[in-house]
C-alpha cells in the first residue's frame, strides 16, 4: 500500500495568525473568507495526492455563514479540481460544529468525511445513495479496485468503476494507478483515513 502524504491544519493556529483580537469563534462570512484563503494558500503548496485534516478541536463555535465560506466553498473547489488531486477530511468537530457544516454542505449537495480519534468516520452533507455502499466498501478495505467492488457486490465491473470514479471526483477517496503484468493499467482507490503505519505530519 502506498504511503499517503498528510498534513494537519489547526484552525485555531490560522485564526491566531490571520484574525485580530484573539478570536476563538468562527463567525461571519468575512471571517470565513480570511480563513479559507489562508487554507487555500497552504493547500496550493502541498504535493499532489496530499490529504489535509482540518482540525477544529480548538475552535469555539462556527456559524453557518462561516461554515459555508470555509468548508462549503473549499469542498466545492476541491471537486472542481482547482487544487489538483488533493483531499480534505474534518476532525475535532463538536455536535454544534457538525450541525452548521452539514447544512452548508447539504445546500451545495456536497459531502465531506469526518474522522474520529478512535479511527471511525462518518459523512457530513449529501451523497447519492448509490455511492454509499461503494464508499463503505473502500473505507472498510482501505484499498480496492473496481474488480474487488464488482465481485463483492455482484455488479458489472463497468458499474463498479463508475461508482469509484464518482467517489474520486467527489474527493472522498484517493486514486492512483498501477501497471498490470499484461501491460495494462488499473486504478487503485484508497481510504482518506490514517493507517496505523502512516505518520501524521503537522503542517
CORCORMO-V351680 format. One record per residue. N is the residue number from 1. RES is the residue in one letter. PSI is psi in radians with two decimals (999 if undefined). BURIAL is I if it has 24 or more other ideal C-beta (glycine too) atoms within 12 Angstrom, else O. Layout:
BEGIN
n:N res:RES psi:PSI burial:BURIAL
n:N res:RES psi:PSI burial:BURIAL
END
This chain:
BEGIN
n:1 res:X psi:2.32 burial:O
n:2 res:X psi:2.61 burial:O
n:3 res:X psi:2.28 burial:O
n:4 res:X psi:2.40 burial:I
n:5 res:X psi:2.25 burial:I
n:6 res:X psi:2.57 burial:I
n:7 res:X psi:2.65 burial:I
n:8 res:X psi:2.24 burial:I
n:9 res:X psi:1.96 burial:I
n:10 res:X psi:2.00 burial:I
n:11 res:X psi:-0.58 burial:I
n:12 res:X psi:-0.65 burial:I
n:13 res:X psi:-0.74 burial:O
n:14 res:X psi:-0.65 burial:I
n:15 res:X psi:-0.77 burial:I
n:16 res:X psi:-0.59 burial:O
n:17 res:X psi:-0.62 burial:O
n:18 res:X psi:-0.20 burial:I
n:19 res:X psi:2.73 burial:I
n:20 res:X psi:2.83 burial:O
n:21 res:X psi:0.27 burial:O
n:22 res:X psi:0.71 burial:O
n:23 res:X psi:2.37 burial:I
n:24 res:X psi:-0.28 burial:O
n:25 res:X psi:2.63 burial:I
n:26 res:X psi:1.71 burial:I
n:27 res:X psi:2.58 burial:I
n:28 res:X psi:2.60 burial:O
n:29 res:X psi:-0.62 burial:O
n:30 res:X psi:-0.74 burial:O
n:31 res:X psi:-0.76 burial:I
n:32 res:X psi:-0.69 burial:I
n:33 res:X psi:-0.76 burial:O
n:34 res:X psi:-0.80 burial:I
n:35 res:X psi:-0.72 burial:I
n:36 res:X psi:-0.75 burial:I
n:37 res:X psi:-0.59 burial:O
n:38 res:X psi:-0.71 burial:I
n:39 res:X psi:-0.79 burial:I
n:40 res:X psi:-0.67 burial:I
n:41 res:X psi:-0.68 burial:O
n:42 res:X psi:-0.75 burial:I
n:43 res:X psi:-0.67 burial:I
n:44 res:X psi:-0.42 burial:O
n:45 res:X psi:-0.17 burial:O
n:46 res:X psi:2.59 burial:I
n:47 res:X psi:2.72 burial:O
n:48 res:X psi:2.45 burial:O
n:49 res:X psi:-0.05 burial:I
n:50 res:X psi:2.42 burial:I
n:51 res:X psi:2.09 burial:I
n:52 res:X psi:2.22 burial:I
n:53 res:X psi:2.12 burial:I
n:54 res:X psi:1.99 burial:I
n:55 res:X psi:1.98 burial:I
n:56 res:X psi:0.20 burial:I
n:57 res:X psi:-0.58 burial:O
n:58 res:X psi:0.33 burial:I
n:59 res:X psi:2.31 burial:I
n:60 res:X psi:-1.35 burial:O
n:61 res:X psi:2.78 burial:I
n:62 res:X psi:2.12 burial:I
n:63 res:X psi:3.04 burial:I
n:64 res:X psi:-0.80 burial:I
n:65 res:X psi:-0.65 burial:I
n:66 res:X psi:-0.69 burial:I
n:67 res:X psi:-0.71 burial:I
n:68 res:X psi:-0.75 burial:I
n:69 res:X psi:-0.73 burial:I
n:70 res:X psi:-1.07 burial:I
n:71 res:X psi:-0.84 burial:I
n:72 res:X psi:-0.91 burial:I
n:73 res:X psi:-0.63 burial:I
n:74 res:X psi:-0.81 burial:I
n:75 res:X psi:-0.71 burial:I
n:76 res:X psi:-0.72 burial:I
n:77 res:X psi:-0.57 burial:I
n:78 res:X psi:-0.82 burial:I
n:79 res:X psi:-0.51 burial:I
n:80 res:X psi:0.07 burial:O
n:81 res:X psi:0.48 burial:O
n:82 res:X psi:-0.37 burial:O
n:83 res:X psi:0.18 burial:I
n:84 res:X psi:-2.78 burial:O
n:85 res:X psi:1.35 burial:I
n:86 res:X psi:2.84 burial:I
n:87 res:X psi:2.70 burial:I
n:88 res:X psi:2.36 burial:I
n:89 res:X psi:2.74 burial:I
n:90 res:X psi:2.43 burial:I
n:91 res:X psi:2.94 burial:I
n:92 res:X psi:0.43 burial:I
n:93 res:X psi:2.45 burial:I
n:94 res:X psi:2.90 burial:O
n:95 res:X psi:-0.62 burial:O
n:96 res:X psi:-0.74 burial:O
n:97 res:X psi:-0.88 burial:I
n:98 res:X psi:-0.68 burial:I
n:99 res:X psi:-0.86 burial:O
n:100 res:X psi:-0.64 burial:I
n:101 res:X psi:-0.71 burial:I
n:102 res:X psi:-0.77 burial:I
n:103 res:X psi:-0.74 burial:I
n:104 res:X psi:-0.74 burial:I
n:105 res:X psi:-0.73 burial:I
n:106 res:X psi:-0.69 burial:I
n:107 res:X psi:-0.43 burial:O
n:108 res:X psi:0.03 burial:I
n:109 res:X psi:0.82 burial:O
n:110 res:X psi:2.95 burial:I
n:111 res:X psi:2.66 burial:I
n:112 res:X psi:2.59 burial:I
n:113 res:X psi:2.43 burial:I
n:114 res:X psi:2.20 burial:I
n:115 res:X psi:2.55 burial:I
n:116 res:X psi:2.76 burial:O
n:117 res:X psi:-0.49 burial:O
n:118 res:X psi:0.08 burial:O
n:119 res:X psi:-0.13 burial:O
n:120 res:X psi:3.07 burial:O
n:121 res:X psi:2.86 burial:I
n:122 res:X psi:3.01 burial:I
n:123 res:X psi:2.41 burial:I
n:124 res:X psi:2.49 burial:I
n:125 res:X psi:-2.60 burial:I
n:126 res:X psi:2.26 burial:O
n:127 res:X psi:2.34 burial:I
n:128 res:X psi:2.25 burial:O
n:129 res:X psi:-0.57 burial:O
n:130 res:X psi:-0.23 burial:O
n:131 res:X psi:-0.26 burial:I
n:132 res:X psi:-0.78 burial:O
n:133 res:X psi:-0.72 burial:O
n:134 res:X psi:-0.71 burial:I
n:135 res:X psi:-0.76 burial:I
n:136 res:X psi:-0.69 burial:I
n:137 res:X psi:-0.80 burial:I
n:138 res:X psi:-0.79 burial:I
n:139 res:X psi:-0.61 burial:I
n:140 res:X psi:-0.63 burial:O
n:141 res:X psi:-0.13 burial:I
n:142 res:X psi:-0.73 burial:I
n:143 res:X psi:2.14 burial:I
n:144 res:X psi:2.88 burial:I
n:145 res:X psi:2.97 burial:I
n:146 res:X psi:-0.62 burial:I
n:147 res:X psi:-0.72 burial:O
n:148 res:X psi:-0.83 burial:I
n:149 res:X psi:-0.73 burial:I
n:150 res:X psi:-0.77 burial:O
n:151 res:X psi:-0.67 burial:O
n:152 res:X psi:-0.60 burial:O
n:153 res:X psi:0.04 burial:O
n:154 res:X psi:0.83 burial:O
n:155 res:X psi:2.90 burial:O
n:156 res:X psi:2.55 burial:O
n:157 res:X psi:-0.51 burial:O
n:158 res:X psi:-0.68 burial:O
n:159 res:X psi:-0.72 burial:O
n:160 res:X psi:-0.73 burial:I
n:161 res:X psi:-0.72 burial:I
n:162 res:X psi:-0.73 burial:O
n:163 res:X psi:-0.82 burial:I
n:164 res:X psi:-0.66 burial:I
n:165 res:X psi:-0.73 burial:O
n:166 res:X psi:-0.60 burial:I
n:167 res:X psi:-0.68 burial:I
n:168 res:X psi:-0.76 burial:I
n:169 res:X psi:-0.55 burial:I
n:170 res:X psi:-0.03 burial:I
n:171 res:X psi:0.66 burial:I
n:172 res:X psi:-0.22 burial:I
n:173 res:X psi:2.73 burial:I
n:174 res:X psi:2.78 burial:I
n:175 res:X psi:2.38 burial:I
n:176 res:X psi:3.10 burial:O
n:177 res:X psi:2.73 burial:O
n:178 res:X psi:2.64 burial:O
n:179 res:X psi:2.38 burial:O
n:180 res:X psi:2.79 burial:O
n:181 res:X psi:-0.52 burial:O
n:182 res:X psi:0.08 burial:O
n:183 res:X psi:-0.21 burial:O
n:184 res:X psi:-3.10 burial:O
n:185 res:X psi:2.64 burial:O
n:186 res:X psi:2.64 burial:O
n:187 res:X psi:2.49 burial:I
n:188 res:X psi:2.28 burial:I
n:189 res:X psi:2.33 burial:I
n:190 res:X psi:2.64 burial:I
n:191 res:X psi:2.61 burial:I
n:192 res:X psi:-0.19 burial:I
n:193 res:X psi:2.82 burial:I
n:194 res:X psi:2.30 burial:I
n:195 res:X psi:2.77 burial:O
n:196 res:X psi:-0.60 burial:O
n:197 res:X psi:-0.11 burial:O
n:198 res:X psi:2.60 burial:O
n:199 res:X psi:2.14 burial:O
n:200 res:X psi:2.09 burial:I
n:201 res:X psi:2.42 burial:O
n:202 res:X psi:2.36 burial:O
n:203 res:X psi:999 burial:I
END
